Amino acid sequence: MARKTGSHSNITGPRIREAALSLFAKQGFAAVSMRKIASEVGVQAGALYLYTPDKQTLLFDLMQSHMEELFEALEQLPPCEGARAQLEQFARFHIGFHIERPDSVFVAYMELRNLEPGNFAIIEEMRRRYERHLEEIVTRGQAECVFDVADSKIAAMALIAMLTGVNTWYREGGRMTRAEVKDIYAQMALKAVGA
């Protein structure tokens, strides 16, 4: 199938991904057809298959890319000493990274149920790897006697839920800046582990 006039793979491919992400976030994966994505991008439905074999692969690619970007950004954090400083850094990082990507966060959490089993297993393992990073910080804080939690895994899961919850209410231009939100949540994260 020939490309639509003016269509370029390095332009159309990213536009398809952006349109799919936005539509999945607003309408849900099940309600979005390939035809709807094509219409949003301004190409014929058949043209999408030059970029992705199917809608499931598109969903998986969006989630996998989100997690890969998360790990790349996490690895760029400067090292810091002590679990208390590490938790504060993690909280600020998590808020900052996710607040800039509300659609990706929504899709990554709400559309897991629509992944086929093999794809689900890959994304779930990536999520667990991220959760383990935080759990290691909490465990370190217990060993340093600066955190007081009954179970490091449960504490880590509770912290991630609290931090990710920012995306449900934060709106750019609201009464708080991103920096203020990061400050408040970093302090709440430390209080949540008894620091």
N, C-alpha and C positions, 0 to 999 in steps of 0.2 A: 504494500500500500504506500502510495506516495505521500510525502509530508505536505501539509497545508502550506500554501505560499506564505513566506514570512516566518515559518516555523523553524526553529533551530534547537537542536537537542540540548545545548547548554542553557537555553532560555526556557524552552517548553517543559523539560523535565522538572526543574525546580518549581515552575508555576503549577504543574500538576500536583506535586507534593504539597505545596502551600494551599492550593484549593481543597485538596482532599483533607488535609489537617483541619482547616477551618470548617468544612462541612461536617466532618466526623464530630468535631467538638460541639457544633451548634445543633446538629440534627440527629447525631448518633450513627454509628457504623451501619447498622441494619437498614436505616432509612435512606441511605445515600447510595445511589446507583452509579455505575461507571458513566452512564449517559449524563447524569447530573454533574459529575466532576468535569466531563468534557465540555459541557455547556458553560460551566463557570470559567474554564480556561479559554474557551472560544475555539475549540477544535472539534472535529468529528469524533464520535465515540470510538470508532475503530482505531483512531490515531493513538489512543491511550495505550493500546497493546504494543506499541513500539517502545514504550517506556516501562511497562510493568505487565507481567503475565495475567494478573487478576487483582481483584480488590483486596483479598486476603494478604497477598504479598505486599501490596501497598501499605496496608495497616501495619504489618510486621516491620517493614522497612522504616516507617515513621517512628515506631516505638524503639527499634534497635538504634536508630540514629540519635534519638533523644538520650538514650542511656550512654552511648559512646561519647557524645558531647559532654555529658555529665562527668564521666570518668576523666576525660581529657582536661576539663576545667579543674576537677578535684586534684589532679596530679600537678597542676600549676601552682597550687597553694604553697606559700613558703613554709618551711618547717618551723614549728614552735615547740617550746619546752613545756612539759607538764600537761596533764589531762584537762585541767581547768581552762588553760589557754586554748587547747585543742578543741574542746567542746564549744567554747565561745566562737572560735574561728569557723568550726563546722556549721554552727547555727547561722552565722552571718552569711556564709557561703551558700548554704541550702536556700535561705530566703532570697538572696540576691539572684541566684541562678534560676530558680523556679518562678519568681515574680515576673521575670522578663519573658516567660514562655507559658502563659496561661493555657493556651490551646493544647500544647504538647503535654502539659501536666494532666489536664483533664482527660485527654485520650489515653495517656499512659496508665492512668488509674481506672478509668471507667470502662474502657473497651477491652481490658484483659480477657473478659469472658467470651469475646468474639474471636479470639485467636484459636487456631487449630492446635491440637495437643503438642505437636513438635515445636511449633513457634512459641506457644505458651511456656514450654519448659525452658527455652533459651532466654526469654525475657524475664521469667521468674528467677532464673539463676543470676542474671545481671542485677536484678533488684536485691537479691539476697547478698550479693557481693557488696553492694552499696550499704545495706543495713549492717553487714558485718564490720564495715569500716567504723561506723558509729558505735557499734557494740564494743569494739576493741578500745575505743576511747573511754567508754563508760567502765569497762573492766580495768583499764589502767588507772582510772580515777579511784576505783575501789581499792586497788593495790596501794595507791599513794595515800589512802585514807583521806581523800578530799571529797569523795562522793559517798553518799549514804543511800544505797538502793538495795532492795531485797533481791532483785534479779536483773542482771545487766541486759539480757536479751529483751525482756519485757520493757525495761526502761528505754532501751534504744528504739523499740517499736513505738512506744508512746511519744517519744521525742519527735520521731519522723512524722507521725500523724499530726502532732501539734504544729510543727514547722510547715508542713505541706498545706495545712488548713488555711494559711494566709491567702492562698489563691482563691478561696471561696468568697472572701470579702474585700480584699484590697482592690482599690480602684485608683489609677493614676489621677492626680489632681484632687484627691480627697483630703481629709483633714490632716493626714500624716504623710511625711515624705518616706521614701524607701529607706533612707538612713535611719529615721526615727523608728520605723518598724523593725529594722535589723537590731537596733539597740535594745528595744523592749523585748524582742523574742530571745535575744542572746541572754539577757538577764533572767527571763522566765525559764530557759533551758537549764541554766545553772541552778536556779532554785528548785527545779523539778528533780534534780539529782542530789539535793541537799548540800550544794556547794555554798 
